[in-house]
Amino acid sequence: MQDILLAICMPIEYKMYMQRTALFLKEAQLKKLKALSDKTGAPVAELIRRAIDRYLQERARELK
């Protein structure tokens, strides 16, 4: 008799609430972000969110 491995995949609900915002970038900034996006596959918006997270982490003491 063969052993049968049964894997049950349960979807995990993950909600990240985001709010749309607008910002103005210099042409050179956007050009570099698009190049990085093409190279990494990460959308420009995700690259900007990561940069903001890093900035806020560095300034965390000021937020207390």
Contact map, one row per residue, 1 for C-alpha under 8 A:
1110000000000000000000000000000000000000000000000000000000000000
1111000000000000000000000000000000000000000000000000000000000000
1111100000000000000000000000000000000000000000000000000000000000
0111110000000000000000000000000000000000000000000000000000000000
0011111000000000000000000000000000000000000000000000000000000000
0001111100000000000000000000000000000000000000000000000000000000
0000111110000000000000000000000000000000000000000000000000000000
0000011111000000000000000000000000000000000000000000000000000000
0000001111100000000000000000000000000000000000000000000000000000
0000000111110000000000000000000000000000000000000000000000000000
0000000011111000000000000000000000000000000000000000000000000000
0000000001111100000000000000000000000000000000000000000000000000
0000000000111110000000000000000000000000000000000000000000000000
0000000000011111000000000000000000000000000000000000000000000000
0000000000001111100000000000000000000000000000000000000000000000
0000000000000111110000000000000000000000000000000000000000000000
0000000000000011111000000000000000000000000000000000000000000000
0000000000000001111100000000000000000000000000000000000000000000
0000000000000000111110000000000000000000000000000000000000000000
0000000000000000011111000000000000000000000000000000000000000000
0000000000000000001111100000000000000000000000000000000000000000
0000000000000000000111110000000000000000000000000000000000000000
0000000000000000000011111000000000000000000000000000000000000000
0000000000000000000001111100000000000000000000000000000000000000
0000000000000000000000111110110000000000000000000000000000000000
0000000000000000000000011111110000000000000000000000000000000000
0000000000000000000000001111111000000000000000000000000000000000
0000000000000000000000000111111100000000000000000000000000000000
0000000000000000000000001111111110000000000000000000000000000000
0000000000000000000000001111111111000000000000000000000000000000
0000000000000000000000000011111111100000000000000000000000000000
0000000000000000000000000001111111110000000000000000000000000000
0000000000000000000000000000111111111000000100100000000000000000
0000000000000000000000000000011111111100000100000000000000000000
0000000000000000000000000000001111111110000000000000000000000000
0000000000000000000000000000000111111111100000000000000000000000
0000000000000000000000000000000011111111111100100000000000000000
0000000000000000000000000000000001111111110000000000000000000000
0000000000000000000000000000000000111111100000000000000000000000
0000000000000000000000000000000000011111110000000000000000000000
0000000000000000000000000000000000011111111000000000000000000000
0000000000000000000000000000000000001101111101100000000000000000
0000000000000000000000000000000000001000111111100000000000000000
0000000000000000000000000000000011001000011111110000000000000000
0000000000000000000000000000000000000000001111111000000000000000
0000000000000000000000000000000000000000011111111100000000000000
0000000000000000000000000000000010001000011111111110000000000000
0000000000000000000000000000000000000000000111111111000000000000
0000000000000000000000000000000000000000000011111111100000000000
0000000000000000000000000000000000000000000001111111110000000000
0000000000000000000000000000000000000000000000111111111000000000
0000000000000000000000000000000000000000000000011111111100000000
0000000000000000000000000000000000000000000000001111111110000000
0000000000000000000000000000000000000000000000000111111111000000
0000000000000000000000000000000000000000000000000011111111100000
0000000000000000000000000000000000000000000000000001111111110000
0000000000000000000000000000000000000000000000000000111111110000
0000000000000000000000000000000000000000000000000000011111111000
0000000000000000000000000000000000000000000000000000001111111110
0000000000000000000000000000000000000000000000000000000111111111
0000000000000000000000000000000000000000000000000000000001111111
0000000000000000000000000000000000000000000000000000000000111111
0000000000000000000000000000000000000000000000000000000000111111
0000000000000000000000000000000000000000000000000000000000011111
